[in-house]
Amino acid sequence: MKYLKLYEDFRLYLESTQPDKHTLCSFPGIEPDTKKPPFLIIPGGGGNPVSDFTQLAPLLSEKYDVITFYYNENVSSNGKDVCKKIADEIKEKYPKDWKTLPILGFSLGTTFGFWIISSLGSDYNGKFVCIDAAAPNAATPQQSISSTMKNNTMRRFHCLTLSSYQEELKGERLAPEGQEPTPDQMISFKYKYKPEVFEKDPKEFDFSKAKLSDFDLDESEYEKWRNSKNVVVEFLDEPFKSGEGKHYPSEMSPSNIWVNSKKIEVPKVNIDIDINEYFKLIMKLTDAKDTNNIWIVQDKNDSNSNKNFYCDIYKGDRFYTIEFLTKQAKGMVGSLQRNPDKPEKIDVDCLVIRAGKTDSGSLTKKEAENDPNLPSDSTKVEIIEGVEHGNICQHGVDEIFNLVNNFVK
Protein backbone atom coordinates (compact mmCIF):
# COMPACT_ATOMS: atom_id res chain seq x y z
CA MET A 1 0.00 0.00 0.00
CA LYS A 2 2.91 2.32 0.71
CA TYR A 3 4.03 2.10 -2.91
CA LEU A 4 0.51 2.68 -4.23
CA LYS A 5 0.26 5.80 -2.05
CA LEU A 6 3.63 7.08 -3.30
CA TYR A 7 2.58 6.45 -6.89
CA GLU A 8 -0.72 8.25 -6.37
CA ASP A 9 1.05 11.24 -4.77
CA PHE A 10 3.46 11.35 -7.69
CA ARG A 11 0.62 11.11 -10.23
CA LEU A 12 -1.27 13.98 -8.55
CA TYR A 13 1.90 16.07 -8.51
CA LEU A 14 2.41 15.47 -12.23
CA GLU A 15 -1.17 16.42 -12.98
CA SER A 16 -0.83 19.63 -10.96
CA THR A 17 2.22 20.67 -12.97
CA GLN A 18 0.90 19.72 -16.41
CA PRO A 19 -0.56 22.16 -18.96
CA ASP A 20 -4.26 21.94 -19.78
CA LYS A 21 -5.24 18.64 -21.35
CA HIS A 22 -6.44 18.21 -24.93
CA THR A 23 -4.72 21.37 -26.18
CA LEU A 24 -1.42 21.86 -28.00
CA CYS A 25 1.71 22.88 -26.12
CA SER A 26 5.47 22.90 -26.58
CA PHE A 27 7.27 19.83 -25.29
CA PRO A 28 8.12 20.47 -21.61
CA GLY A 29 11.69 21.59 -21.10
CA ILE A 30 12.34 22.36 -24.77
CA GLU A 31 12.36 25.99 -25.83
CA PRO A 32 9.84 26.67 -28.64
CA ASP A 33 11.47 27.60 -31.94
CA THR A 34 8.94 28.79 -34.53
CA LYS A 35 11.72 29.16 -37.11
CA LYS A 36 11.76 25.38 -37.35
CA PRO A 37 8.92 23.32 -38.85
CA PRO A 38 6.55 21.84 -36.24
CA PHE A 39 6.48 18.13 -35.38
CA LEU A 40 3.57 16.73 -33.34
CA ILE A 41 4.32 13.82 -30.99
CA ILE A 42 1.49 12.11 -29.09
CA PRO A 43 2.15 10.00 -25.95
CA GLY A 44 0.70 6.61 -25.10
CA GLY A 45 -1.76 5.66 -22.36
CA GLY A 46 -1.73 8.11 -19.47
CA GLY A 47 -1.34 11.02 -21.86
CA ASN A 48 1.96 12.31 -20.43
CA PRO A 49 4.53 13.21 -23.15
CA VAL A 50 7.37 13.37 -20.62
CA SER A 51 6.81 9.72 -19.66
CA ASP A 52 7.30 8.50 -23.23
CA PHE A 53 9.43 11.02 -25.11
CA THR A 54 12.07 12.32 -22.69
CA GLN A 55 14.82 10.90 -24.93
CA LEU A 56 13.23 11.21 -28.37
CA ALA A 57 11.94 14.79 -28.13
CA PRO A 58 15.39 16.43 -27.65
CA LEU A 59 16.70 14.55 -30.70
CA LEU A 60 13.79 15.74 -32.84
CA SER A 61 14.17 19.30 -31.52
CA GLU A 62 17.50 19.69 -33.33
CA LYS A 63 15.51 19.96 -36.56
CA TYR A 64 11.89 20.58 -35.51
CA ASP A 65 9.75 22.69 -33.19
CA VAL A 66 8.40 19.79 -31.10
CA ILE A 67 4.77 20.14 -30.03
CA THR A 68 2.53 17.77 -28.13
CA PHE A 69 -0.54 17.57 -25.88
CA TYR A 70 -1.58 15.93 -22.63
CA TYR A 71 -4.75 13.88 -22.43
CA ASN A 72 -6.87 11.78 -20.09
CA GLU A 73 -8.23 8.76 -21.93
CA ASN A 74 -10.34 7.57 -18.99
CA VAL A 75 -12.93 10.33 -19.15
CA SER A 76 -16.22 9.73 -20.93
CA SER A 77 -15.63 12.36 -23.63
CA ASN A 78 -15.99 11.43 -27.28
CA GLY A 79 -12.42 10.89 -28.45
CA LYS A 80 -13.15 11.88 -32.04
CA ASP A 81 -14.42 15.25 -30.84
CA VAL A 82 -11.13 15.73 -28.96
CA CYS A 83 -9.18 14.82 -32.11
CA LYS A 84 -11.22 17.28 -34.19
CA LYS A 85 -10.52 20.01 -31.62
CA ILE A 86 -6.77 19.29 -31.88
CA ALA A 87 -6.97 19.28 -35.69
CA ASP A 88 -8.74 22.66 -35.71
CA GLU A 89 -6.11 24.03 -33.33
CA ILE A 90 -3.33 22.76 -35.61
CA LYS A 91 -4.85 24.56 -38.59
CA GLU A 92 -5.27 27.75 -36.59
CA LYS A 93 -1.76 27.80 -35.07
CA TYR A 94 0.14 26.51 -38.11
CA PRO A 95 -1.66 27.85 -41.20
CA LYS A 96 1.46 27.48 -43.38
CA ASP A 97 2.65 24.12 -42.03
CA TRP A 98 -0.37 22.01 -41.11
CA LYS A 99 -0.70 20.30 -44.48
CA THR A 100 2.75 18.72 -44.17
CA LEU A 101 2.97 18.48 -40.37
CA PRO A 102 4.69 15.21 -39.34
CA ILE A 103 2.70 13.37 -36.66
CA LEU A 104 4.11 10.62 -34.44
CA GLY A 105 2.22 8.58 -31.87
CA PHE A 106 3.26 5.92 -29.40
CA SER A 107 0.85 3.15 -28.39
CA LEU A 108 -2.57 4.75 -27.74
CA GLY A 109 -1.14 7.97 -29.18
CA THR A 110 -1.24 6.39 -32.64
CA THR A 111 -5.02 6.12 -32.34
CA PHE A 112 -5.29 9.82 -31.53
CA GLY A 113 -2.96 10.53 -34.45
CA PHE A 114 -5.15 8.52 -36.83
CA TRP A 115 -8.30 10.48 -36.01
CA ILE A 116 -6.48 13.84 -35.95
CA ILE A 117 -5.28 13.15 -39.50
CA SER A 118 -8.80 12.10 -40.49
CA SER A 119 -10.10 15.40 -39.10
CA LEU A 120 -7.44 17.42 -40.95
CA GLY A 121 -9.07 16.27 -44.19
CA SER A 122 -7.92 15.42 -47.68
CA ASP A 123 -5.61 18.45 -48.00
CA TYR A 124 -3.30 16.95 -45.38
CA ASN A 125 -0.35 15.11 -46.93
CA GLY A 126 2.16 14.88 -44.08
CA LYS A 127 3.84 11.75 -42.74
CA PHE A 128 2.44 9.59 -39.92
CA VAL A 129 4.71 7.52 -37.65
CA CYS A 130 3.17 4.84 -35.40
CA ILE A 131 5.36 3.42 -32.63
CA ASP A 132 4.30 -0.07 -31.57
CA ALA A 133 0.62 0.30 -32.38
CA ALA A 134 -1.58 1.32 -35.25
CA ALA A 135 -5.28 2.16 -35.37
CA PRO A 136 -7.34 -0.53 -33.62
CA ASN A 137 -10.77 -1.66 -34.66
CA ALA A 138 -13.43 -3.21 -32.45
CA ALA A 139 -17.21 -3.39 -32.44
CA THR A 140 -17.56 -3.36 -28.65
CA PRO A 141 -15.51 -2.37 -25.58
CA GLN A 142 -15.06 -6.06 -24.73
CA GLN A 143 -13.67 -6.75 -28.22
CA SER A 144 -11.19 -3.94 -27.71
CA ILE A 145 -10.08 -5.46 -24.39
CA SER A 146 -9.74 -8.91 -25.99
CA SER A 147 -7.52 -7.53 -28.78
CA THR A 148 -5.21 -5.85 -26.28
CA MET A 149 -5.07 -8.90 -23.99
CA LYS A 150 -3.89 -11.03 -26.92
CA ASN A 151 -0.56 -9.27 -26.48
CA ASN A 152 -0.54 -9.21 -22.68
CA THR A 153 0.38 -12.20 -20.55
CA MET A 154 1.36 -12.53 -16.90
CA ARG A 155 4.70 -12.77 -15.17
CA ARG A 156 6.06 -16.02 -13.81
CA PHE A 157 9.42 -14.69 -12.58
CA HIS A 158 10.15 -11.08 -11.67
CA CYS A 159 13.86 -10.38 -11.19
CA LEU A 160 15.63 -7.28 -9.90
CA THR A 161 19.05 -6.55 -8.47
CA LEU A 162 19.46 -6.23 -4.73
CA SER A 163 20.31 -2.54 -5.15
CA SER A 164 17.08 -2.02 -7.12
CA TYR A 165 15.12 -3.99 -4.53
CA GLN A 166 16.50 -1.76 -1.79
CA GLU A 167 15.55 1.36 -3.77
CA GLU A 168 11.99 0.04 -4.16
CA LEU A 169 11.80 -0.61 -0.42
CA LYS A 170 12.49 3.10 0.09
CA GLY A 171 9.81 4.02 -2.46
CA GLU A 172 12.40 5.32 -4.94
CA ARG A 173 12.05 5.21 -8.72
CA LEU A 174 14.41 2.79 -10.49
CA ALA A 175 14.83 5.11 -13.46
CA PRO A 176 14.29 8.81 -14.18
CA GLU A 177 10.84 9.87 -15.37
CA GLY A 178 10.45 8.98 -19.02
CA GLN A 179 12.79 6.00 -18.77
CA GLU A 180 12.35 2.35 -17.91
CA PRO A 181 14.72 0.26 -15.77
CA THR A 182 17.31 -1.50 -17.90
CA PRO A 183 17.60 -5.31 -18.10
CA ASP A 184 20.66 -4.91 -15.88
CA GLN A 185 18.32 -3.62 -13.16
CA MET A 186 15.08 -5.53 -13.68
CA ILE A 187 13.71 -8.21 -15.99
CA SER A 188 10.61 -10.44 -16.08
CA PHE A 189 9.95 -13.82 -17.62
CA LYS A 190 6.36 -14.32 -18.76
CA TYR A 191 3.94 -16.99 -19.78
CA LYS A 192 3.10 -17.25 -23.49
CA TYR A 193 -0.14 -18.28 -25.13
CA LYS A 194 -0.06 -21.73 -26.64
CA PRO A 195 0.40 -21.40 -30.45
CA GLU A 196 -3.07 -22.75 -31.21
CA VAL A 197 -4.57 -20.18 -28.81
CA PHE A 198 -2.53 -17.23 -30.06
CA GLU A 199 -3.70 -17.91 -33.63
CA LYS A 200 -7.32 -17.28 -32.65
CA ASP A 201 -9.16 -14.11 -33.67
CA PRO A 202 -9.79 -11.83 -30.65
CA LYS A 203 -13.20 -11.06 -32.15
CA GLU A 204 -14.15 -14.72 -31.74
CA PHE A 205 -12.05 -15.78 -28.73
CA ASP A 206 -12.06 -13.48 -25.71
CA PHE A 207 -8.42 -13.31 -24.65
CA SER A 208 -9.39 -11.51 -21.46
CA LYS A 209 -11.12 -14.72 -20.33
CA ALA A 210 -8.25 -17.08 -21.15
CA LYS A 211 -7.56 -19.87 -18.64
CA LEU A 212 -4.20 -20.96 -17.27
CA SER A 213 -4.44 -24.02 -19.56
CA ASP A 214 -4.29 -21.63 -22.55
CA PHE A 215 -0.72 -20.67 -21.63
CA ASP A 216 2.70 -22.26 -21.86
CA LEU A 217 5.78 -21.61 -19.77
CA ASP A 218 9.25 -22.52 -21.00
CA GLU A 219 11.54 -22.13 -17.99
CA SER A 220 14.71 -22.76 -20.03
CA GLU A 221 15.00 -19.07 -20.90
CA TYR A 222 14.88 -18.15 -17.23
CA GLU A 223 17.34 -20.90 -16.29
CA LYS A 224 19.78 -19.70 -18.94
CA TRP A 225 19.51 -16.18 -17.53
CA ARG A 226 19.95 -17.43 -13.95
CA ASN A 227 23.08 -19.39 -14.87
CA SER A 228 24.64 -16.20 -16.28
CA LYS A 229 24.41 -14.34 -12.95
CA ASN A 230 26.81 -14.35 -10.01
CA VAL A 231 24.23 -14.66 -7.25
CA VAL A 232 20.49 -15.35 -7.57
CA VAL A 233 18.27 -15.53 -4.48
CA GLU A 234 14.92 -17.11 -5.38
CA PHE A 235 11.66 -16.66 -3.48
CA LEU A 236 9.54 -19.10 -5.48
CA ASP A 237 6.65 -21.48 -4.89
CA GLU A 238 4.66 -23.71 -7.19
CA PRO A 239 1.59 -21.63 -8.16
CA PHE A 240 -1.72 -22.67 -6.66
CA LYS A 241 -0.23 -25.73 -4.92
CA SER A 242 0.66 -24.11 -1.62
CA GLY A 243 -1.93 -21.45 -0.92
CA GLU A 244 -0.30 -18.05 -0.78
CA GLY A 245 3.16 -19.58 -0.83
CA LYS A 246 5.79 -19.39 1.87
CA HIS A 247 8.81 -17.78 0.22
CA TYR A 248 8.90 -13.96 0.33
CA PRO A 249 11.80 -11.44 0.47
CA SER A 250 10.08 -9.56 3.30
CA GLU A 251 10.04 -12.75 5.35
CA MET A 252 13.67 -13.58 4.50
CA SER A 253 12.63 -17.07 3.42
CA PRO A 254 14.32 -17.90 0.09
CA SER A 255 13.49 -21.15 -1.66
CA ASN A 256 16.94 -21.40 -3.29
CA ILE A 257 20.23 -19.53 -3.53
CA TRP A 258 22.43 -19.93 -6.60
CA VAL A 259 26.08 -18.89 -6.82
CA ASN A 260 27.59 -19.04 -10.31
CA SER A 261 24.82 -21.50 -11.35
CA LYS A 262 25.45 -23.79 -8.33
CA LYS A 263 22.80 -24.20 -5.64
CA ILE A 264 24.01 -23.63 -2.09
CA GLU A 265 22.38 -24.27 1.27
CA VAL A 266 19.92 -21.63 2.41
CA PRO A 267 21.09 -20.13 5.72
CA LYS A 268 18.88 -20.24 8.79
CA VAL A 269 18.54 -16.84 10.39
CA ASN A 270 17.49 -15.33 13.69
CA ILE A 271 13.84 -14.28 13.52
CA ASP A 272 14.75 -10.84 14.93
CA ILE A 273 17.19 -9.96 12.16
CA ASP A 274 16.05 -7.11 9.87
CA ILE A 275 16.01 -7.37 6.09
CA ASN A 276 19.09 -5.21 5.51
CA GLU A 277 21.13 -7.33 7.92
CA TYR A 278 19.78 -10.42 6.21
CA PHE A 279 21.06 -9.36 2.80
CA LYS A 280 24.43 -8.42 4.32
CA LEU A 281 24.53 -12.02 5.53
CA ILE A 282 23.74 -13.24 2.00
CA MET A 283 26.53 -11.07 0.59
CA LYS A 284 28.99 -12.46 3.12
CA LEU A 285 27.84 -16.03 2.49
CA THR A 286 28.19 -15.72 -1.29
CA ASP A 287 31.31 -13.53 -1.21
CA ALA A 288 29.46 -10.88 -3.23
CA LYS A 289 30.93 -7.38 -3.10
CA ASP A 290 28.38 -5.47 -5.17
CA THR A 291 24.60 -5.33 -4.63
CA ASN A 292 24.21 -5.00 -8.42
CA ASN A 293 25.56 -8.55 -8.78
CA ILE A 294 22.92 -10.09 -6.50
CA TRP A 295 19.51 -10.76 -8.03
CA ILE A 296 16.22 -11.18 -6.17
CA VAL A 297 13.65 -13.36 -7.98
CA GLN A 298 9.98 -13.40 -6.96
CA ASP A 299 6.83 -15.02 -8.33
CA LYS A 300 4.36 -13.26 -6.01
CA ASN A 301 3.43 -9.82 -4.79
CA ASP A 302 4.94 -9.13 -1.39
CA SER A 303 2.91 -6.69 0.66
CA ASN A 304 0.70 -7.04 3.72
CA SER A 305 -2.40 -6.61 1.55
CA ASN A 306 -1.38 -8.68 -1.48
CA LYS A 307 0.56 -11.93 -1.58
CA ASN A 308 -1.01 -13.30 -4.76
CA PHE A 309 0.99 -15.02 -7.47
CA TYR A 310 1.61 -12.80 -10.49
CA CYS A 311 0.13 -15.56 -12.65
CA ASP A 312 -3.10 -15.85 -10.64
CA ILE A 313 -5.69 -15.50 -13.41
CA TYR A 314 -8.23 -13.81 -11.14
CA LYS A 315 -6.08 -11.84 -8.68
CA GLY A 316 -2.70 -11.32 -10.35
CA ASP A 317 -1.28 -9.31 -13.25
CA ARG A 318 -4.19 -9.98 -15.59
CA PHE A 319 -6.80 -8.77 -13.12
CA TYR A 320 -5.22 -5.32 -12.86
CA THR A 321 -4.58 -5.08 -16.61
CA ILE A 322 -8.18 -6.00 -17.48
CA GLU A 323 -9.50 -3.60 -14.84
CA PHE A 324 -7.43 -0.78 -16.41
CA LEU A 325 -8.43 -1.68 -19.99
CA THR A 326 -12.11 -1.88 -19.05
CA LYS A 327 -11.97 1.63 -17.65
CA GLN A 328 -10.29 2.82 -20.86
CA ALA A 329 -12.66 1.00 -23.22
CA LYS A 330 -15.71 2.47 -21.48
CA GLY A 331 -14.13 5.92 -21.61
CA MET A 332 -12.62 7.88 -24.46
CA VAL A 333 -10.74 4.91 -25.94
CA GLY A 334 -13.94 3.10 -26.83
CA SER A 335 -15.03 6.00 -29.05
CA LEU A 336 -11.77 5.87 -31.03
CA GLN A 337 -12.15 2.35 -32.41
CA ARG A 338 -12.48 1.80 -36.15
CA ASN A 339 -15.34 -0.16 -37.68
CA PRO A 340 -14.13 -3.81 -37.70
CA ASP A 341 -16.37 -4.74 -40.65
CA LYS A 342 -14.95 -1.99 -42.85
CA PRO A 343 -12.04 -0.24 -41.08
CA GLU A 344 -11.53 3.39 -42.04
CA LYS A 345 -8.18 4.24 -43.66
CA ILE A 346 -6.17 7.44 -44.07
CA ASP A 347 -4.60 8.33 -47.41
CA VAL A 348 -1.12 9.29 -46.21
CA ASP A 349 2.30 7.66 -46.03
CA CYS A 350 2.72 5.81 -42.73
CA LEU A 351 5.65 4.22 -40.95
CA VAL A 352 4.83 1.61 -38.30
CA ILE A 353 7.71 0.79 -35.93
CA ARG A 354 7.15 -2.33 -33.85
CA ALA A 355 8.95 -3.80 -30.85
CA GLY A 356 10.53 -7.13 -31.76
CA LYS A 357 9.99 -8.71 -28.35
CA THR A 358 6.42 -9.44 -27.30
CA ASP A 359 4.74 -11.43 -24.53
CA SER A 360 4.16 -14.17 -27.10
CA GLY A 361 7.75 -14.35 -28.34
CA SER A 362 9.44 -12.54 -31.20
CA LEU A 363 7.47 -10.51 -33.74
CA THR A 364 8.49 -11.03 -37.37
CA LYS A 365 8.24 -8.38 -40.05
CA LYS A 366 5.80 -10.56 -41.99
CA GLU A 367 3.50 -10.84 -38.97
CA ALA A 368 3.64 -7.06 -38.45
CA GLU A 369 2.87 -6.40 -42.11
CA ASN A 370 -0.23 -8.63 -41.87
CA ASP A 371 -1.63 -6.66 -38.92
CA PRO A 372 -5.26 -5.78 -39.77
CA ASN A 373 -4.89 -2.51 -37.84
CA LEU A 374 -2.48 -0.84 -40.28
CA PRO A 375 -3.76 2.72 -40.78
CA SER A 376 -3.07 3.20 -44.49
CA ASP A 377 -2.63 1.25 -47.71
CA SER A 378 0.70 3.06 -47.96
CA THR A 379 2.36 1.74 -44.81
CA LYS A 380 5.98 0.76 -44.29
CA VAL A 381 6.75 -1.54 -41.36
CA GLU A 382 10.02 -1.80 -39.41
CA ILE A 383 10.94 -4.00 -36.43
CA ILE A 384 13.36 -3.03 -33.63
CA GLU A 385 14.78 -6.25 -32.28
CA GLY A 386 15.23 -6.92 -28.58
CA VAL A 387 12.97 -4.17 -27.25
CA GLU A 388 9.50 -4.47 -25.72
CA HIS A 389 6.44 -2.25 -25.87
CA GLY A 390 7.15 -0.71 -22.49
CA ASN A 391 10.73 0.29 -23.24
CA ILE A 392 10.83 0.86 -27.02
CA CYS A 393 10.87 4.66 -26.66
CA GLN A 394 13.90 4.41 -24.36
CA HIS A 395 15.95 1.38 -25.40
CA GLY A 396 15.06 1.77 -29.08
CA VAL A 397 15.30 5.57 -29.27
CA ASP A 398 18.33 5.75 -31.57
CA GLU A 399 16.77 3.39 -34.13
CA ILE A 400 13.45 5.23 -33.90
CA PHE A 401 15.18 8.55 -34.49
CA ASN A 402 17.08 7.25 -37.52
CA LEU A 403 13.97 5.64 -39.02
CA VAL A 404 11.94 8.82 -38.49
CA ASN A 405 14.70 10.98 -39.99
CA ASN A 406 14.81 8.86 -43.13
CA PHE A 407 11.03 8.71 -43.41
CA VAL A 408 10.19 12.34 -42.72
CA LYS A 409 12.23 14.44 -45.12
N, C-alpha and C positions, 0 to 999 in steps of 0.2 A: 504493500500500500504506500510505503514511503516513496517508492520510485514513481508510482502513478501520480502522487501529489506533486512531486518535483516536476514531472512532465507537464502536468496541468498548469502549474505556476509558470513554467517556461512558455507554454503555448499562449497563455493569457498575456504574458509580457510581449511576446512577438506581435500578437494582435493589436496591443495598445500602441505599438511603435510602427505599425504598417500604415501606408497610405490607404485612402478609401478603396474599397473593393469594386471590381467591375468597371474600372476606369483606367485609362492609359497613364503610365508614369515612366520616368527614367529608371534604369536599373539601379537599385540602391548602392551607393558607394562609388558610382561611376559618373563623372561629370558629363552632363549633356553637351553634345557638340553638333549643332544643327548644320554645320558645314559638311558633315558626313551624311551619307544616305542612311535612312532609318532601317532597323532590323528588329522585327517583333519576335520575342521569345516567350513562350507560354509554359508555365510550370505544370507538373503533374498533380496528382491528388493532394489536397491540402491547400493548393493555390498559393504557395509561397515561393517566389522566384529564387530567393536566396538559398533555400534548401536544395534546389536542383542545379542551379547555374552559377554557383560561386566561382567555379574554375573556367567554365566556358565563356561566360559573359565578358571577362576582361580580355580574352583572346579575340573575341568578335569586335570589341570596342576599338581595337587598333585600326579598323577599317570602317566601322559602322557606328552610328548613334543608336545604342541598344535601348530599346523600349520594351515594356512588359506590362502586366497587370496582375493584381492579386484577385483571388476569387474564393468563394465558399460554395462548394458543390453540394453541400448537405441541406441547403435551404430549398424551399418548395417552389422557387421561381422557375419560370420557363427558360431553359437554357438557350433556346434559339433566340428569344427576345434579348437576352444578355449579349449574345454574339452579334445580333443586329445593331445593338447600341454601340458595341466596340467598333464595328465596321463603319458606322456613321461617324464616330469620333475620329477614326483613321482618316476618312475622307476630308473631314473638317480641318484636322491639324496638319495633314500632309497632302495638300491639294496637288502638288507637283510630283509627289513620289508614290502615292498610294497604289497606282496601277502596277508598279513593279516591286512593291514592298516584299522583301523576303520574309516568310513566316516559318517559325520553327516551334514545334511542340514536343514535349516529353510526356509519354504515358497519356493520362487523361487530357493533357494539354493539346494533344493531336486532334482530339474530338472537337475541342473549342476552335482550333485552327481550321478544321474542315468547314464548320458552319459559319465562321467569320468570312472565309473565302467565298462560300455560297452567297452570303449577304452582300459581299462587295460587288457581285454581279459579273456579267460577261466581259466587261471592259478590263477586269483584273487579269494580268498575265504574268504575275510574279512567280517565284519558286516556293514550294512547300516542302519542308523537311519534317519527317515524323520519326522521333526517336523511340524505338521499342514499343510501338503501338501504331494503330492506323485509325480507321473510323468505324467503330463497331456497329453491328446491326442486331436488333432483337425486337421481337413483337411484344414482349412483356418484361416487367422488372425481373421476374424469376429467370427468364431466358438469358437476360444480361448477366445475372449472378452466375448461372451455370457456365456461360462462356468464359468468364473470368476465372472460375474455380478449376477449369480444365488445365490452367497453367499455374495452379497453386496447390502444393501439397504440404504435408506437415513434417516437422523436424523429427528425426530419430536421435541424432547426437548433436549437441550444441557445445562448441569448444571455444575457449578463450584463454589467453595467457593469464598467469597468476597476477601479473601487474594490472591487466585489464579488469580482472575480477575484483581486485582491491579498489580500483577506481570506481567500479559500479557500486561497490558496497558504500562508498562515500557519496553516491549520487552524482558522480561526475560523468560528463560526456566522454566517449572513447575517441571521438574525432571532432574537429571544429564543425560548426554549423555549415551545412552544404556539402559535407563530406561523409563518407561511410568508413567504418573501421576497415583496415586492410586485412587480407587473409593471414598476415603475420600477427594480427591481434585477435581475430575472431573468425570462425568458420563454422558452417553447419552442414550436416549430411542429412539428406531428406529421403523420404519415401518417393517412389515413382509409380505412376499408374501402370498397371499391366498393359502390354501392347494392345491387346484386343479391347481393352477399355478405352485407352487413349484415342483409338481410331474412331470412336463413336462421335456422332454429331451432338453437340451440346443442346441443340433444339429438340432432340429426341431422347437423350439421356441426360438427366439432371446431375451434373457433376457435383453440385453442392450437397447431394444426398448419397454420395458414394459411400460404400462400406469398407471396412478395413481389408476385406477379402478382395477388393478391387485394386489393391496396391501391392507392389513388390518392394523388397528391401535387399539390396546387395551390399553386404557389410565389407566386401573386399576393398572397396574404395576407402572406407574409413580405416580399415586395418593397415592399408598401405601408408596412409597419412600418419597413423599412430606410430608405425615403425620408423618413420623419418624424424621423429622428435626425440629430444634428449630425455625429458621426463613427462609422463602423462599420468595424471591422477583421475581415475574414473569414478563417477558416482552414478552407477547404472543398475537398473533392475529389469527384469523381464516384464514388459507391459502387460497389465491386466491379470498377472498371475500372482501378484503379491500385494493386492490392495493399493495403497498409496505408494508403496515402495519403502525401503528403509535406508537408502544411501543418498545423503544430501550433503553438500558442502557446509551448510550452516550447522549441521550436526556432527561434522568432522568424522564421517563414517564412509570412507571410500570403499568401493567394491574391489578395485584393483589398483595397483601402482606399477607402472612400466618404466624401466630405465634402459634406454637404448634398445628398445624392443624386447627386453627381458622382464618377466613379471617377478616382483620381489614381494616379500611378506609385508602385509599391512601392519603398521605399528599400533599397539594398543596405547591409548592415551588416558591421562587423568581427566575425569569428567569436568573438573573445574578449569581446565585450560581454555584460554580464549582462542578465537580463530586465527588471529595473527601469530600467536605463539605456536599454534598447531602447524601453520605453514612454514614457520622457521624450522620446526622439527623436521618437516618433510624435506626442506632444502638441505639440512644437515645430513639426513639419512641418505639422500640421493647424491650428495656432493655437488649440488647445483649452486652456482654463484650468482645467477641472474634470474630474476622473476619472469623475464621474457622468455626464458627457456623451459619454464614449467607450464604445462597446459592443464586446465581444469575441464573435464568433460561431463556434461549432465544430460539426462534424458527427461527431466521433469522440471516444472517450476519449483522455486524454493523460497516461498514466503509463508508467513503464518496463515494467510487466507487462501493460498493456492499451492497445492502440492500435486497437481494433476500432471500426468504424462503429456508431453508436447503432442504425442500422436493420438491422444484420446479424441475419438471422432466427435464426441458430444461436449467435451469440456476443455479441449486443448486448442492448438493453433487454429484449426479450422473453424471452431466456434466463433472466435473473435474476428476472423477474416470475414465470415459469412455475415456476422452482425454488422460489421462496417459496410460491406457491400450492399446489404439490404437497405441501410440508411441512405446510401448514395443513390441506389436505383429508384427509391421512392421519392428522392429529391430531384435536384436539377439534372443529374446524370441520366435519369430515365427519359427525360424529354429530349435528349441529344442523340438517341439511337436512330440509326437509319432503318428504313423499311426492309425487313429480311426477304420479302418476296421479290422486291425490285429495288435493291439498294441504290440510293442516289449517288452520283459521281460528280466530281469537279473536273473541269476541262483545263487543267494546268499541269506543268511538269512537277512530279513529286519524287522525293528521295526518301525511302524508308530504311532506317538503320536499326538493325535488330541485335539484341544480345545473343551471343552464341551459346551461352549456358542457361538452360532452363531447368525447372523442377522435374521435367520429364527426360532430361538428358541433354544432348547437343542438338541445336537447331541447324539444319542444313539450308543452304541458299534456295534449293528447290522447294523445300517445305515453306519457306518464307514467301517465295514467289507465288505459291498456290494459296496463300491466305485470302479468304473471301472478303476480308475487310479492307483490302487495298483501296485507297481513296480515288484513284484515277486510272484511266486506261494507259496513261503515260507515266508509269511508275518504275523507278529503278530501285533495286533492293541490294543492300550490302549487309554483311554480317561482321560483327566484331567478336572474334573468338575469345573465350576465357572470361568474359564479363557477364554479369547477371543483370536482371532488370533493375534491382535496387542500387547497383553501383556503376551502371554504364556511364552516367554523366560525370563520374569522378575517375574511375579506372580506365575508361575508354575515351577520355576527353581529347587527347591528342589526335586519335583516329577520327573522332567526330569532327573536330575542327578542320582537319585536312579534307575530309569528304565534303563538308559544307563549303569550304573554300573553292574546291574544284567544281562543285555543282552550281553554286550561286556566283555567277561572274557578271 
